[in-house]
Amino acid sequence: MASFGMKVIRGIFGAAEHVAPRLGGRAAFELFCRTPNVKSLSVGERRAVERASAFMAEARHHRLKTKTDCVAAHEFRPEEQGGESRGTVLVIHGWRSRTEYMHALIEGFRGAGYKVVSLDLPGHGHSLGRRLNMVNAVDAARVAGEWFGPFAAVIGHSFGGAVAANAVAASVKGMPPLAAQKLVLIAAPSSLPAIFDDFSRMMNVGPRSRVAMADRVKQLSGRPLSEFSGDRQLAEAPVPTLIIHAPDDREVHADHARRYAAAGKHVHLHWAEGLGHRRILADRDVVKRAVGFVTGQSEAVLH
């Protein structure tokens, strides 16, 4: 059953569709971009952050200035002592996530001899702000690239995977492509229009208001909403890519993985059966497969 607050919001957007669709669309876009208060953690989230405190203490912490935000980047040295790093890997978390939740992947790449830079997106983790969208997220990845790149690989989970694909494909006008040799996208959405459609249905945003939302995307990014499609982006930026997705993912439908896989033979798809949207991050086989794909020591199988 929808909460009273949700019913009120849906009612407001329903009314705005008839009397002020442009205003309603802009308000819907701002609501879409609003991030949770990073200080208001659930009990489970707080425990996860506390468990990762020793892990986070091993990193060097940086503040990076973007065009609109100040974001945190955490630099983890390779575990192997005395040898040179095999390269640098950039890790990007998803919506309502943070570096602490990417612990298993970061340790996997450190163990394989890589330096890992983990980015806290705007409004998340140790970064400032309360707004996140594709434009300021790609800008954060761009700045991380200027400081720490080029990257042997970019690893992204959920929205972070979409950010990685958009950054490498230079989907935001005026921002150069993020230099990366490989991509690993885990449980990542491939279509921003589809995400907007899901959000609009949930919030009762009507078709005229949706046009205003799309106009806002074009105003910020310099490109129409329709161009933010992962299969199109990866087809135009043929970086070797591994897609890892669970068929039972309830937050990002498996069709998104199929769209990515349709981009070309350089995109490989692995189904991680039964791991849902968040458990997939801590799965040993997933970590092993991601690391193996980047090192070239194991071959990803296209299903």
C-alpha positions in Angstrom: 0.0 0.0 0.0 1.4 3.4 -1.0 2.2 5.8 1.9 0.2 8.9 2.5 3.1 11.0 1.4 3.4 9.1 -1.9 -0.3 9.5 -2.5 0.0 13.2 -2.0 3.0 13.5 -4.4 1.2 11.4 -7.1 -1.8 13.6 -6.7 0.3 16.8 -7.1 2.0 15.5 -10.3 -1.4 14.3 -11.7 -2.8 17.8 -11.2 0.3 19.5 -12.6 -0.1 17.5 -15.8 -3.3 19.4 -16.5 -2.5 22.9 -15.2 1.3 23.4 -15.3 3.1 20.5 -17.1 6.4 22.3 -17.6 6.5 23.2 -13.9 5.5 19.6 -13.0 8.2 18.2 -15.2 10.9 20.3 -13.7 9.8 19.4 -10.2 9.7 15.7 -11.2 13.3 16.0 -12.5 14.5 17.6 -9.3 12.8 14.9 -7.2 14.4 12.2 -9.4 17.8 13.8 -8.7 17.3 14.2 -5.0 19.6 11.9 -3.0 19.0 10.5 0.5 20.5 12.2 3.5 23.9 10.4 3.9 23.6 10.9 7.7 20.2 9.0 7.8 21.5 5.5 7.5 19.4 2.4 8.3 20.6 0.1 11.0 22.0 -2.3 8.4 23.7 0.4 6.5 25.3 1.8 9.6 26.6 -1.7 10.5 28.1 -2.1 7.1 29.9 1.2 7.3 31.2 0.3 10.7 32.4 -3.1 9.5 34.4 -1.4 6.7 36.1 1.2 9.0 39.4 -0.7 9.1 39.3 -1.2 5.4 38.6 2.5 4.7 41.5 3.4 7.1 43.9 1.8 4.6 43.0 4.3 1.9 44.3 7.8 1.1 41.3 10.1 0.9 41.0 12.9 -1.6 38.6 15.7 -2.3 38.1 16.5 -6.0 36.4 19.6 -7.2 34.0 19.1 -10.1 32.0 21.8 -12.0 29.2 21.8 -9.4 30.3 19.5 -6.5 33.1 18.4 -4.2 33.4 14.6 -4.3 35.5 12.1 -2.4 37.8 9.6 -3.9 39.5 6.9 -2.0 42.9 5.5 -3.2 43.8 2.0 -2.2 47.3 0.7 -2.9 47.9 -2.8 -4.3 48.2 -5.5 -1.6 51.4 -6.9 -3.2 54.4 -5.2 -1.6 57.6 -4.5 -3.5 56.2 -4.8 -7.0 54.9 -2.2 -9.4 51.1 -1.7 -9.8 49.5 -3.5 -12.7 47.6 -0.3 -13.3 44.7 1.6 -11.8 41.1 0.6 -11.6 38.2 3.0 -11.0 35.3 1.7 -9.0 31.9 3.5 -9.0 29.1 2.6 -6.7 25.3 2.8 -7.4 22.4 4.9 -6.1 22.2 4.9 -2.2 25.5 3.2 -2.0 29.1 4.2 -1.2 32.7 3.0 -1.3 32.3 0.8 1.8 29.8 -1.4 0.0 32.3 -2.1 -2.8 34.7 -3.7 -0.3 34.8 -7.1 -1.9 35.5 -5.8 -5.5 38.1 -3.4 -4.3 39.9 -6.1 -2.3 39.8 -8.4 -5.3 41.5 -6.0 -7.6 44.0 -5.0 -4.9 44.9 -8.6 -4.4 45.5 -8.9 -8.2 48.1 -6.1 -8.0 46.0 -3.1 -9.0 45.7 0.3 -7.4 42.0 1.0 -6.9 40.4 4.4 -6.8 36.8 4.3 -5.5 34.6 7.3 -6.2 31.8 8.5 -3.9 29.3 10.0 -6.3 27.7 13.4 -5.4 25.3 13.2 -2.5 26.7 9.8 -1.4 29.2 8.5 1.1 31.8 11.1 1.9 30.9 13.4 -0.9 28.9 16.6 -0.6 25.6 17.6 -2.1 22.0 16.3 -2.3 21.6 15.9 -6.1 22.8 13.2 -8.4 22.2 12.9 -12.1 24.1 11.5 -15.1 25.7 14.9 -15.8 27.3 15.6 -12.4 28.1 11.9 -12.1 30.0 11.8 -15.4 31.7 15.0 -14.4 32.9 13.3 -11.2 34.3 10.4 -13.2 36.0 12.9 -15.6 37.8 14.6 -12.7 38.8 11.2 -11.3 40.3 10.4 -14.7 42.3 13.7 -14.7 43.7 12.9 -11.3 44.3 9.1 -11.5 43.8 8.0 -15.0 44.1 6.5 -17.5 42.5 3.4 -16.1 43.1 -0.3 -16.8 39.3 -0.7 -16.2 36.3 1.0 -14.8 34.0 -1.1 -12.6 30.5 0.1 -11.9 27.6 -1.3 -10.0 23.9 -0.3 -10.7 23.7 3.4 -11.5 27.5 3.5 -11.2 27.7 1.1 -14.2 25.6 3.4 -16.3 27.9 6.3 -15.2 30.9 4.3 -16.3 29.4 3.5 -19.7 28.3 7.2 -20.2 31.7 8.5 -19.2 33.6 6.2 -21.5 31.2 7.0 -24.4 31.4 10.8 -23.7 27.7 11.1 -23.6 27.7 14.5 -22.0 28.5 17.2 -24.4 31.7 19.1 -23.7 33.2 16.3 -21.6 36.0 14.2 -23.1 35.7 10.4 -23.0 37.1 8.7 -19.9 40.2 6.7 -20.8 39.7 3.1 -19.9 40.9 -0.2 -21.4 38.0 -2.3 -20.2 34.6 -2.0 -18.5 32.8 -4.2 -16.0 29.2 -3.3 -15.5 27.4 -5.1 -12.7 23.6 -5.0 -12.4 23.7 -1.8 -14.4 20.7 0.0 -16.1 21.3 0.5 -19.8 18.5 3.0 -20.7 18.0 6.3 -19.1 14.7 6.8 -20.9 13.5 3.5 -19.4 14.5 4.6 -16.0 12.6 7.9 -16.5 9.5 5.9 -17.6 9.6 3.7 -14.5 10.0 6.8 -12.3 7.2 8.6 -14.1 4.8 5.7 -13.7 5.6 5.4 -10.0 5.1 9.1 -9.4 2.1 9.6 -11.7 4.0 12.0 -14.0 2.0 12.5 -17.2 3.2 12.6 -20.8 3.4 16.4 -21.1 5.3 16.7 -17.9 7.7 13.9 -19.1 8.5 16.1 -22.1 9.6 18.8 -19.7 11.8 16.3 -17.9 13.4 15.3 -21.1 14.0 18.9 -22.0 15.8 19.4 -18.7 18.1 16.5 -19.6 18.9 18.1 -22.9 19.5 21.4 -21.3 22.0 20.0 -18.8 23.7 17.4 -21.0 23.6 19.0 -24.4 22.0 15.8 -25.8 18.4 14.5 -26.1 17.3 11.9 -23.6 16.9 9.3 -26.4 20.6 9.2 -26.9 21.3 7.9 -23.3 21.0 4.3 -24.3 23.7 1.8 -23.2 23.7 -0.4 -26.3 24.1 2.7 -28.6 26.9 4.1 -26.4 28.9 0.8 -26.2 28.5 0.3 -30.0 30.0 3.7 -30.6 32.8 3.2 -27.9 33.9 -0.4 -28.5 35.8 -0.9 -25.2 35.9 -4.6 -24.2 33.1 -4.9 -21.7 31.8 -7.5 -19.3 28.2 -7.3 -18.2 27.3 -9.2 -15.0 23.7 -9.4 -14.1 21.3 -11.6 -12.1 18.2 -12.8 -13.9 16.3 -12.3 -10.6 17.3 -8.7 -10.1 14.2 -6.8 -9.0 15.7 -3.3 -9.1 17.3 -3.4 -12.6 15.5 -5.8 -14.9 17.5 -8.3 -16.8 16.5 -6.7 -20.1 19.0 -4.0 -19.4 21.8 -6.5 -19.6 20.5 -7.9 -22.8 20.4 -4.4 -24.3 24.1 -3.9 -23.4 25.0 -7.3 -24.9 23.4 -6.3 -28.2 26.1 -3.6 -28.7 28.6 -5.9 -30.3 31.0 -8.8 -30.0 33.2 -6.7 -27.7 30.5 -7.0 -25.0 30.3 -10.2 -23.0 27.4 -11.2 -20.8 27.5 -13.4 -17.7 24.3 -14.3 -15.8 24.9 -14.5 -12.0 22.0 -16.7 -11.1 20.2 -16.0 -7.8 22.2 -13.1 -6.6 19.7 -10.3 -7.0 20.8 -6.6 -7.1 23.0 -6.2 -4.0 24.2 -9.6 -3.0 25.9 -9.8 -6.3 28.6 -7.3 -5.0 29.9 -9.7 -2.4 29.8 -12.9 -4.4 33.3 -14.5 -4.7 32.6 -15.8 -8.2 31.5 -12.4 -9.4 34.6 -10.8 -8.0 36.8 -13.5 -9.5 35.2 -13.2 -12.9 35.5 -9.4 -12.9 39.1 -9.5 -11.9 39.9 -12.3 -14.4 38.3 -10.3 -17.2 40.4 -7.3 -16.5 43.7 -9.3 -16.1 42.9 -11.4 -19.1 43.5 -14.6 -17.1 40.0 -15.9 -17.6 37.7 -15.7 -20.6 34.2 -14.3 -20.2 31.6 -16.4 -21.8 28.7 -14.8 -23.7 25.4 -16.4 -22.9 
